[in-house]
């Protein structure tokens, strides 16, 4: 009989937590939140391949932003780089859409997660596990 203990498999919650806190996941979530839902209205005017390329570019930029958030000097450089482009933009608004987004995020953060969201997170977590095994 062997005394070798088998490593305990992480729980789904542990894997999902690790996945959603990865920079890659954050970049994709930010890109979807900031870009994809907004441009969906014009998706019928561009091809699927053009939309896919726009999504990739948004994720790449969001990834750069996520990385910069951990470095105060780099983040300052990014913010200053775009200052002249946004100086005349309107201030953020407290809209019904904003409140709905924050309400949904609070529900998810407190454990009130929909079956669809749970299934999506499970699938993403499985993808993370598979990529770590290779």
JOGIWO-V801521 format. One record per residue. N is the residue number from 0. RES is the residue in three letters. SS is DSSP state (alpha for helix, beta for strand, coil for the rest). PSI is psi in whole degrees, 0 to 359 (none if undefined). BURIAL is 1 if it has 9 or more other C-alpha atoms within 8 Angstrom, else 0. Layout:
[[N;RES;SS;PSI;BURIAL] [N;RES;SS;PSI;BURIAL]]
This chain:
[[0;UNK;coil;134;0] [1;UNK;coil;143;0] [2;UNK;coil;5;0] [3;UNK;coil;124;0] [4;UNK;coil;137;0] [5;UNK;coil;137;0] [6;UNK;coil;136;0] [7;UNK;coil;130;0] [8;UNK;coil;139;0] [9;UNK;coil;151;0] [10;UNK;coil;162;0] [11;UNK;alpha;318;0] [12;UNK;alpha;319;0] [13;UNK;alpha;318;0] [14;UNK;alpha;316;1] [15;UNK;alpha;316;1] [16;UNK;alpha;315;0] [17;UNK;alpha;320;0] [18;UNK;alpha;311;1] [19;UNK;alpha;346;0] [20;UNK;coil;4;0] [21;UNK;coil;149;0] [22;UNK;alpha;324;1] [23;UNK;alpha;314;0] [24;UNK;alpha;317;1] [25;UNK;alpha;316;1] [26;UNK;alpha;316;1] [27;UNK;alpha;318;1] [28;UNK;alpha;318;0] [29;UNK;alpha;315;1] [30;UNK;alpha;317;1] [31;UNK;alpha;313;1] [32;UNK;alpha;315;0] [33;UNK;alpha;338;0] [34;UNK;alpha;302;1] [35;UNK;alpha;311;1] [36;UNK;alpha;328;1] [37;UNK;alpha;317;0] [38;UNK;alpha;355;0] [39;UNK;alpha;329;0] [40;UNK;alpha;333;0] [41;UNK;alpha;2;0] [42;UNK;alpha;330;1] [43;UNK;alpha;350;0] [44;UNK;alpha;356;0] [45;UNK;coil;160;0] [46;UNK;coil;163;0] [47;UNK;alpha;322;0] [48;UNK;alpha;324;0] [49;UNK;alpha;320;0] [50;UNK;alpha;319;1] [51;UNK;alpha;319;0] [52;UNK;alpha;319;0] [53;UNK;alpha;318;0] [54;UNK;alpha;316;1] [55;UNK;alpha;316;0] [56;UNK;alpha;320;0] [57;UNK;alpha;318;1] [58;UNK;alpha;317;1] [59;UNK;alpha;316;1] [60;UNK;alpha;319;1] [61;UNK;alpha;323;1] [62;UNK;alpha;318;1] [63;UNK;alpha;320;0] [64;UNK;alpha;316;1] [65;UNK;alpha;315;1] [66;UNK;alpha;319;1] [67;UNK;alpha;332;1] [68;UNK;alpha;338;1] [69;UNK;coil;0;0] [70;UNK;coil;105;0] [71;UNK;alpha;317;0] [72;UNK;alpha;317;0] [73;UNK;alpha;318;1] [74;UNK;alpha;319;1] [75;UNK;alpha;318;0] [76;UNK;alpha;318;0] [77;UNK;alpha;314;1] [78;UNK;alpha;317;0] [79;UNK;alpha;327;0] [80;UNK;alpha;326;0] [81;UNK;coil;2;0] [82;UNK;alpha;316;0] [83;UNK;alpha;335;0] [84;UNK;alpha;333;0] [85;UNK;alpha;4;0] [86;UNK;coil;332;0] [87;UNK;coil;7;0] [88;UNK;coil;154;0] [89;UNK;coil;155;0] [90;UNK;coil;156;0] [91;UNK;coil;146;0] [92;UNK;coil;150;0] [93;UNK;coil;85;0] [94;UNK;coil;169;0] [95;UNK;alpha;320;0] [96;UNK;alpha;315;0] [97;UNK;alpha;313;1] [98;UNK;alpha;322;1] [99;UNK;alpha;319;0] [100;UNK;alpha;314;0] [101;UNK;alpha;323;0] [102;UNK;alpha;315;0] [103;UNK;alpha;317;0] [104;UNK;alpha;319;0] [105;UNK;alpha;321;0] [106;UNK;alpha;315;1] [107;UNK;alpha;315;1] [108;UNK;alpha;331;0] [109;UNK;coil;7;0] [110;UNK;coil;356;0] [111;UNK;coil;74;0] [112;UNK;coil;138;1] [113;UNK;coil;158;0] [114;UNK;alpha;319;0] [115;UNK;alpha;314;0] [116;UNK;alpha;318;0] [117;UNK;alpha;317;1] [118;UNK;alpha;318;0] [119;UNK;alpha;316;0] [120;UNK;alpha;322;1] [121;UNK;alpha;316;1] [122;UNK;alpha;318;0] [123;UNK;alpha;318;1] [124;UNK;alpha;318;1] [125;UNK;alpha;322;0] [126;UNK;alpha;320;0] [127;UNK;alpha;314;1] [128;UNK;alpha;312;1] [129;UNK;alpha;321;0] [130;UNK;alpha;330;0] [131;UNK;alpha;335;0] [132;UNK;alpha;342;0] [133;UNK;coil;none;0]]
